[in-house]
């Protein structure tokens, strides 16, 4: 939808009055090119963003951020988009986490929602420390601990107290695995913890990876807005999605060096880049986008993984001869 077209006339007149002419022209140029802000990065009208940036001089606000507390998982879901079913045990470091979240609090004016996940975050023996750090650094954010629910009934009192005291939401996936839904709801209610269930996860989507990298990066990025595009923090760098951030897990398992991300596929939060430079980076395609085949997105029933490459890659076209034939 063209946001310039749907903006009220009075708002357009106000913008022309307060913004430099070149800025107004730039907004129209962006709209004409359908150069939009992906919804996981920002949900603000581009005109409002431009006003906050050029007139008010505010720092950008990030809509969503995802951070792994663990890379591995206690489930084995087919085609996991974070590659957790093929990841070796890996645990985030609370000291590094505190440093990075401190930087984020200085880069962005705020982050609307944060997801602490994995993998399965409840596998981390120091999970409560991350809850306290995240809340201390970003007091205005909705912070979600996202779990598959299996370990929730076994969590100690310390966990529930940290969830409640730091106002952390427990978000549980409704996989078809016989979860103890009533018990989990009773525990959350008894401890004063806000609980939210996802929609039933009986069906997954597959955004296939093209190992040859023959896709159009811009088209892939634009088509990925509601699928896999979600800013993710890993080792002091922000990536546009989990595919780019964790492709090394796929490379290690299947030997696909072509999928190795470059520095151009992420941006450091270490101080070299200005806040709006970081925000703008997340709003553009990266070279790794050429590996995503958005034209062949499909769905499949949830199932246990057999850990084969075909769970993530493009299916061969039966009407097209194999290479060399």
VEXNU-604993 format. One record per residue (C-alpha): residue number from 1; residue in three letters; x, y, z. Coordinates in Angstrom, 3 decimals, padded with zeros to 6 digits, always signed. Layout:
BEGIN
ATOM     i    aa         xx         yy         zz
ATOM   NUM   Ala          X          Y          Z
...
***
This chain:
BEGIN
ATOM     i    aa         xx         yy         zz
ATOM     1   Unk   +000.000   +000.000   +000.000
ATOM     2   Unk   +001.342   +003.462   -000.936
ATOM     3   Unk   +001.490   +005.396   +002.334
ATOM     4   Unk   +001.757   +008.749   +000.557
ATOM     5   Unk   -001.626   +008.124   -001.059
ATOM     6   Unk   -003.414   +007.232   +002.160
ATOM     7   Unk   -001.917   +010.074   +004.244
ATOM     8   Unk   -004.584   +012.766   +004.951
ATOM     9   Unk   -004.225   +016.074   +003.097
ATOM    10   Unk   -003.875   +018.083   +006.300
ATOM    11   Unk   -000.955   +015.885   +007.327
ATOM    12   Unk   +000.707   +016.353   +003.939
ATOM    13   Unk   +000.357   +020.139   +004.231
ATOM    14   Unk   +001.894   +020.059   +007.715
ATOM    15   Unk   +004.800   +017.964   +006.505
ATOM    16   Unk   +005.484   +020.351   +003.603
ATOM    17   Unk   +005.470   +023.252   +006.043
ATOM    18   Unk   +007.939   +021.859   +008.578
ATOM    19   Unk   +010.177   +019.602   +006.500
ATOM    20   Unk   +012.854   +020.701   +004.027
ATOM    21   Unk   +011.721   +020.406   +000.410
ATOM    22   Unk   +014.370   +017.805   -000.397
ATOM    23   Unk   +013.175   +015.620   +002.463
ATOM    24   Unk   +009.585   +015.667   +001.167
ATOM    25   Unk   +010.827   +014.799   -002.323
ATOM    26   Unk   +012.872   +011.947   -000.872
ATOM    27   Unk   +009.811   +010.473   +000.832
ATOM    28   Unk   +007.891   +010.566   -002.456
ATOM    29   Unk   +010.803   +008.938   -004.269
ATOM    30   Unk   +010.931   +006.142   -001.706
ATOM    31   Unk   +007.186   +005.563   -001.988
ATOM    32   Unk   +007.366   +005.520   -005.783
ATOM    33   Unk   +010.042   +002.814   -005.601
ATOM    34   Unk   +007.923   +000.870   -003.100
ATOM    35   Unk   +010.933   +001.099   -000.776
ATOM    36   Unk   +009.150   +000.305   +002.469
ATOM    37   Unk   +010.141   -000.313   +006.065
ATOM    38   Unk   +009.739   -004.028   +006.905
ATOM    39   Unk   +007.145   -004.462   +009.629
ATOM    40   Unk   +009.437   -006.295   +012.049
ATOM    41   Unk   +011.887   -003.381   +011.970
ATOM    42   Unk   +009.365   -000.581   +012.339
ATOM    43   Unk   +005.627   -000.107   +012.250
ATOM    44   Unk   +005.731   +003.649   +012.001
ATOM    45   Unk   +004.583   +005.559   +008.932
ATOM    46   Unk   +007.679   +006.511   +006.883
ATOM    47   Unk   +006.557   +010.145   +007.000
ATOM    48   Unk   +006.528   +010.038   +010.790
ATOM    49   Unk   +009.957   +008.410   +010.798
ATOM    50   Unk   +011.352   +011.139   +008.561
ATOM    51   Unk   +009.873   +013.838   +010.804
ATOM    52   Unk   +011.347   +012.263   +013.947
ATOM    53   Unk   +014.712   +011.876   +012.283
ATOM    54   Unk   +015.148   +015.178   +010.430
ATOM    55   Unk   +013.093   +017.593   +012.525
ATOM    56   Unk   +013.018   +016.224   +016.066
ATOM    57   Unk   +016.458   +014.618   +015.913
ATOM    58   Unk   +015.289   +011.526   +017.757
ATOM    59   Unk   +017.004   +008.180   +017.733
ATOM    60   Unk   +015.235   +005.371   +015.865
ATOM    61   Unk   +012.873   +002.972   +017.579
ATOM    62   Unk   +013.180   -000.725   +016.760
ATOM    63   Unk   +009.961   -002.722   +016.697
ATOM    64   Unk   +011.265   -006.245   +017.357
ATOM    65   Unk   +014.520   -007.856   +018.429
ATOM    66   Unk   +015.320   -011.567   +018.743
ATOM    67   Unk   +018.182   -012.946   +020.842
ATOM    68   Unk   +019.244   -016.560   +021.418
ATOM    69   Unk   +019.948   -017.687   +024.970
ATOM    70   Unk   +020.763   -021.120   +023.566
ATOM    71   Unk   +021.266   -022.306   +020.001
ATOM    72   Unk   +020.223   -025.910   +020.641
ATOM    73   Unk   +016.809   -027.282   +021.539
ATOM    74   Unk   +015.178   -030.195   +023.323
ATOM    75   Unk   +012.770   -030.709   +020.440
ATOM    76   Unk   +013.581   -031.841   +016.920
ATOM    77   Unk   +011.268   -029.863   +014.647
ATOM    78   Unk   +011.510   -030.427   +010.933
ATOM    79   Unk   +012.902   -027.447   +009.027
ATOM    80   Unk   +013.563   -025.239   +012.074
ATOM    81   Unk   +014.205   -021.722   +010.744
ATOM    82   Unk   +016.852   -021.147   +013.416
ATOM    83   Unk   +018.582   -024.477   +012.633
ATOM    84   Unk   +018.274   -025.421   +016.310
ATOM    85   Unk   +017.679   -029.064   +015.470
ATOM    86   Unk   +021.205   -029.345   +014.042
ATOM    87   Unk   +022.947   -027.032   +016.538
ATOM    88   Unk   +025.466   -028.240   +019.094
ATOM    89   Unk   +024.869   -027.167   +022.716
ATOM    90   Unk   +025.661   -023.467   +023.010
ATOM    91   Unk   +024.856   -021.044   +025.826
ATOM    92   Unk   +024.834   -017.242   +025.776
ATOM    93   Unk   +027.170   -015.452   +028.196
ATOM    94   Unk   +025.381   -013.112   +030.649
ATOM    95   Unk   +028.331   -010.677   +030.747
ATOM    96   Unk   +028.384   -010.313   +026.972
ATOM    97   Unk   +024.583   -010.083   +026.957
ATOM    98   Unk   +024.674   -007.206   +029.475
ATOM    99   Unk   +027.267   -005.343   +027.421
ATOM   100   Unk   +025.300   -005.720   +024.200
ATOM   101   Unk   +021.964   -004.762   +025.725
ATOM   102   Unk   +023.600   -001.702   +027.236
ATOM   103   Unk   +024.721   -000.690   +023.754
ATOM   104   Unk   +021.254   -001.288   +022.324
ATOM   105   Unk   +019.744   +000.971   +024.975
ATOM   106   Unk   +022.024   +003.766   +023.733
ATOM   107   Unk   +021.442   +003.134   +020.020
ATOM   108   Unk   +017.650   +003.007   +019.994
ATOM   109   Unk   +015.128   +005.283   +021.681
ATOM   110   Unk   +013.380   +002.048   +022.575
ATOM   111   Unk   +012.614   -001.480   +021.404
ATOM   112   Unk   +008.921   -002.328   +021.390
ATOM   113   Unk   +009.236   -006.084   +021.859
ATOM   114   Unk   +012.121   -008.405   +022.639
ATOM   115   Unk   +012.092   -012.180   +022.247
ATOM   116   Unk   +014.550   -014.240   +024.278
ATOM   117   Unk   +014.559   -017.662   +022.684
ATOM   118   Unk   +016.724   -020.214   +020.926
ATOM   119   Unk   +016.834   -023.052   +020.628
ATOM   120   Unk   +015.070   -023.605   +023.914
ATOM   121   Unk   +015.976   -020.831   +026.386
ATOM   122   Unk   +014.930   -022.856   +029.441
ATOM   123   Unk   +017.895   -025.161   +028.782
ATOM   124   Unk   +020.162   -022.335   +029.941
ATOM   125   Unk   +021.136   -022.913   +033.604
ATOM   126   Unk   +021.418   -019.136   +034.186
ATOM   127   Unk   +018.261   -018.072   +032.411
ATOM   128   Unk   +017.083   -015.806   +035.252
ATOM   129   Unk   +020.151   -013.578   +034.879
ATOM   130   Unk   +019.147   -012.700   +031.335
ATOM   131   Unk   +015.669   -011.703   +032.454
ATOM   132   Unk   +017.071   -009.271   +035.007
ATOM   133   Unk   +019.620   -007.786   +032.592
ATOM   134   Unk   +017.122   -007.310   +029.779
ATOM   135   Unk   +014.656   -005.528   +032.047
ATOM   136   Unk   +017.318   -003.306   +033.605
ATOM   137   Unk   +018.649   -002.193   +030.210
ATOM   138   Unk   +015.304   -001.765   +028.448
ATOM   139   Unk   +012.669   -000.914   +031.057
ATOM   140   Unk   +010.043   +000.185   +028.541
ATOM   141   Unk   +010.070   -002.908   +026.317
ATOM   142   Unk   +007.724   -005.849   +026.324
ATOM   143   Unk   +010.131   -008.714   +026.989
ATOM   144   Unk   +009.066   -012.224   +026.015
ATOM   145   Unk   +010.701   -015.477   +027.000
ATOM   146   Unk   +009.661   -017.823   +024.210
ATOM   147   Unk   +009.629   -021.540   +025.048
ATOM   148   Unk   +008.301   -024.732   +023.529
ATOM   149   Unk   +006.747   -025.346   +026.965
ATOM   150   Unk   +008.210   -028.781   +027.658
ATOM   151   Unk   +010.410   -027.668   +030.557
ATOM   152   Unk   +008.047   -025.089   +032.028
ATOM   153   Unk   +006.475   -027.413   +034.645
ATOM   154   Unk   +009.938   -028.293   +035.951
ATOM   155   Unk   +011.188   -024.730   +036.482
ATOM   156   Unk   +012.149   -023.781   +040.065
ATOM   157   Unk   +010.639   -021.032   +042.179
ATOM   158   Unk   +013.607   -018.773   +041.391
ATOM   159   Unk   +012.617   -018.760   +037.722
ATOM   160   Unk   +009.008   -017.813   +038.384
ATOM   161   Unk   +010.047   -015.074   +040.798
ATOM   162   Unk   +012.412   -013.556   +038.223
ATOM   163   Unk   +009.700   -013.696   +035.560
ATOM   164   Unk   +007.219   -011.904   +037.812
ATOM   165   Unk   +009.593   -009.355   +039.341
ATOM   166   Unk   +010.972   -008.324   +035.934
ATOM   167   Unk   +007.571   -008.292   +034.213
ATOM   168   Unk   +008.569   -010.884   +031.593
ATOM   169   Unk   +005.912   -012.515   +029.432
ATOM   170   Unk   +006.073   -016.292   +029.015
ATOM   171   Unk   +005.204   -017.116   +025.415
ATOM   172   Unk   +004.725   -020.819   +024.695
ATOM   173   Unk   +004.458   -022.542   +021.337
ATOM   174   Unk   +001.472   -024.784   +020.809
ATOM   175   Unk   +003.223   -027.626   +019.030
ATOM   176   Unk   +001.266   -030.891   +018.616
ATOM   177   Unk   +003.368   -032.673   +021.231
ATOM   178   Unk   +000.923   -033.185   +024.100
ATOM   179   Unk   +001.914   -030.177   +026.190
ATOM   180   Unk   +000.546   -029.898   +029.735
ATOM   181   Unk   -001.420   -026.766   +028.887
ATOM   182   Unk   -003.603   -026.725   +031.995
ATOM   183   Unk   -000.617   -027.233   +034.306
ATOM   184   Unk   +001.391   -024.470   +032.617
ATOM   185   Unk   -001.532   -022.063   +032.836
ATOM   186   Unk   -002.041   -022.892   +036.515
ATOM   187   Unk   +001.650   -022.317   +037.288
ATOM   188   Unk   +001.706   -018.958   +035.537
ATOM   189   Unk   -001.479   -017.882   +037.289
ATOM   190   Unk   -000.194   -018.968   +040.711
ATOM   191   Unk   +003.050   -017.038   +040.262
ATOM   192   Unk   +001.519   -013.910   +038.752
ATOM   193   Unk   +003.305   -014.360   +035.418
ATOM   194   Unk   +001.696   -013.217   +032.187
ATOM   195   Unk   +001.311   -016.148   +029.798
ATOM   196   Unk   +000.583   -016.134   +026.091
ATOM   197   Unk   +000.140   -019.067   +023.722
ATOM   198   Unk   +000.983   -018.921   +020.046
ATOM   199   Unk   -001.537   -020.108   +017.497
ATOM   200   Unk   -001.493   -023.854   +017.067
ATOM   201   Unk   +001.750   -024.872   +015.388
ATOM   202   Unk   +000.460   -027.853   +013.479
ATOM   203   Unk   +001.700   -026.339   +010.249
ATOM   204   Unk   +005.070   -024.751   +009.462
ATOM   205   Unk   +006.116   -022.609   +006.529
ATOM   206   Unk   +009.177   -023.341   +004.441
ATOM   207   Unk   +011.108   -020.445   +002.948
ATOM   208   Unk   +013.476   -022.486   +000.784
ATOM   209   Unk   +017.178   -021.716   +000.589
ATOM   210   Unk   +018.788   -021.667   -002.844
ATOM   211   Unk   +022.404   -022.811   -002.249
ATOM   212   Unk   +023.405   -021.372   -005.633
ATOM   213   Unk   +022.378   -017.861   -004.576
ATOM   214   Unk   +020.591   -017.216   -007.853
ATOM   215   Unk   +017.661   -015.214   -006.421
ATOM   216   Unk   +017.141   -011.467   -006.711
ATOM   217   Unk   +018.193   -010.109   -003.291
ATOM   218   Unk   +015.874   -007.092   -003.374
ATOM   219   Unk   +012.841   -009.123   -004.397
ATOM   220   Unk   +013.617   -011.737   -001.737
ATOM   221   Unk   +013.923   -009.075   +000.948
ATOM   222   Unk   +010.669   -007.392   -000.021
ATOM   223   Unk   +008.840   -010.701   -000.126
ATOM   224   Unk   +010.173   -011.743   +003.266
ATOM   225   Unk   +008.555   -009.006   +005.370
ATOM   226   Unk   +006.054   -011.210   +007.160
ATOM   227   Unk   +007.924   -014.502   +006.926
ATOM   228   Unk   +011.474   -014.551   +008.182
ATOM   229   Unk   +012.594   -010.931   +008.342
ATOM   230   Unk   +013.191   -010.213   +012.019
ATOM   231   Unk   +016.247   -008.379   +013.433
ATOM   232   Unk   +018.396   -010.785   +015.404
ATOM   233   Unk   +021.417   -010.061   +017.585
ATOM   234   Unk   +024.399   -012.381   +017.572
ATOM   235   Unk   +027.895   -011.689   +018.891
ATOM   236   Unk   +027.550   -007.918   +018.834
ATOM   237   Unk   +026.081   -007.708   +015.338
ATOM   238   Unk   +022.551   -007.223   +014.055
ATOM   239   Unk   +021.341   -009.434   +011.214
ATOM   240   Unk   +018.095   -009.074   +009.250
ATOM   241   Unk   +017.031   -012.662   +009.961
ATOM   242   Unk   +017.997   -015.959   +011.577
ATOM   243   Unk   +018.952   -017.515   +008.230
ATOM   244   Unk   +021.827   -015.085   +007.776
ATOM   245   Unk   +022.731   -015.007   +011.469
ATOM   246   Unk   +022.927   -018.773   +011.934
ATOM   247   Unk   +023.846   -020.035   +008.476
ATOM   248   Unk   +027.120   -021.295   +009.947
ATOM   249   Unk   +025.121   -024.111   +011.563
ATOM   250   Unk   +023.903   -025.170   +008.125
ATOM   251   Unk   +027.405   -024.826   +006.684
ATOM   252   Unk   +028.977   -026.931   +009.418
ATOM   253   Unk   +026.385   -029.668   +009.070
ATOM   254   Unk   +026.210   -029.909   +005.281
ATOM   255   Unk   +029.413   -028.306   +003.984
ATOM   256   Unk   +027.996   -025.352   +002.060
ATOM   257   Unk   +030.720   -022.663   +002.146
ATOM   258   Unk   +028.858   -020.489   -000.353
ATOM   259   Unk   +026.329   -019.675   +002.388
ATOM   260   Unk   +028.988   -018.055   +004.591
ATOM   261   Unk   +027.775   -014.538   +005.487
ATOM   262   Unk   +030.092   -011.584   +004.918
ATOM   263   Unk   +030.425   -008.375   +006.939
ATOM   264   Unk   +027.933   -006.829   +004.535
ATOM   265   Unk   +025.232   -009.185   +005.862
ATOM   266   Unk   +025.229   -007.694   +009.363
ATOM   267   Unk   +026.127   -004.502   +011.181
ATOM   268   Unk   +028.064   -003.981   +014.387
ATOM   269   Unk   +026.499   -002.339   +017.433
ATOM   270   Unk   +029.973   -001.657   +018.792
ATOM   271   Unk   +029.969   +002.083   +018.193
ATOM   272   Unk   +031.307   +002.410   +014.650
ATOM   273   Unk   +027.845   +003.029   +013.194
ATOM   274   Unk   +025.401   +005.824   +014.032
ATOM   275   Unk   +021.891   +004.841   +015.268
ATOM   276   Unk   +020.096   +005.768   +012.056
ATOM   277   Unk   +022.787   +004.036   +010.000
ATOM   278   Unk   +022.009   +000.840   +011.907
ATOM   279   Unk   +018.262   +001.318   +011.456
ATOM   280   Unk   +018.650   +002.009   +007.727
ATOM   281   Unk   +020.792   -001.112   +007.351
ATOM   282   Unk   +017.960   -003.261   +008.738
ATOM   283   Unk   +015.589   -001.740   +006.179
ATOM   284   Unk   +017.617   -002.835   +003.167
ATOM   285   Unk   +018.376   -006.190   +001.539
ATOM   286   Unk   +021.756   -007.748   +002.288
ATOM   287   Unk   +023.802   -009.930   -000.079
ATOM   288   Unk   +022.655   -013.091   +001.764
ATOM   289   Unk   +019.080   -012.403   +000.604
ATOM   290   Unk   +020.039   -013.906   -002.753
ATOM   291   Unk   +019.839   -017.345   -001.140
ATOM   292   Unk   +016.135   -017.021   -000.204
ATOM   293   Unk   +013.594   -018.244   -002.748
ATOM   294   Unk   +010.445   -016.378   -001.712
ATOM   295   Unk   +008.633   -017.433   -004.891
ATOM   296   Unk   +008.462   -021.012   -003.643
ATOM   297   Unk   +007.353   -020.609   -000.043
ATOM   298   Unk   +005.266   -023.596   +001.040
ATOM   299   Unk   +003.716   -025.078   +004.155
ATOM   300   Unk   +003.976   -028.532   +005.659
ATOM   301   Unk   +002.633   -030.399   +008.656
ATOM   302   Unk   +004.750   -030.253   +011.813
ATOM   303   Unk   +006.941   -033.310   +012.050
ATOM   304   Unk   +010.143   -034.508   +013.636
ATOM   305   Unk   +013.261   -033.751   +011.658
ATOM   306   Unk   +015.396   -036.314   +009.887
ATOM   307   Unk   +018.070   -033.601   +009.652
ATOM   308   Unk   +018.500   -033.722   +005.886
ATOM   309   Unk   +019.372   -030.685   +003.773
ATOM   310   Unk   +016.116   -030.966   +001.814
ATOM   311   Unk   +014.238   -029.657   +004.851
ATOM   312   Unk   +015.631   -026.184   +004.101
ATOM   313   Unk   +016.570   -026.081   +000.430
ATOM   314   Unk   +014.666   -025.751   -002.817
ATOM   315   Unk   +013.035   -028.878   -004.120
ATOM   316   Unk   +014.359   -029.958   -007.520
ATOM   317   Unk   +012.087   -029.030   -010.409
ATOM   318   Unk   +010.872   -032.311   -012.009
ATOM   319   Unk   +010.369   -030.526   -015.345
ATOM   320   Unk   +013.897   -029.163   -015.452
ATOM   321   Unk   +016.818   -031.423   -016.459
ATOM   322   Unk   +019.616   -031.837   -013.944
ATOM   323   Unk   +022.882   -029.961   -014.505
ATOM   324   Unk   +024.937   -031.522   -017.235
ATOM   325   Unk   +022.015   -033.413   -018.757
***
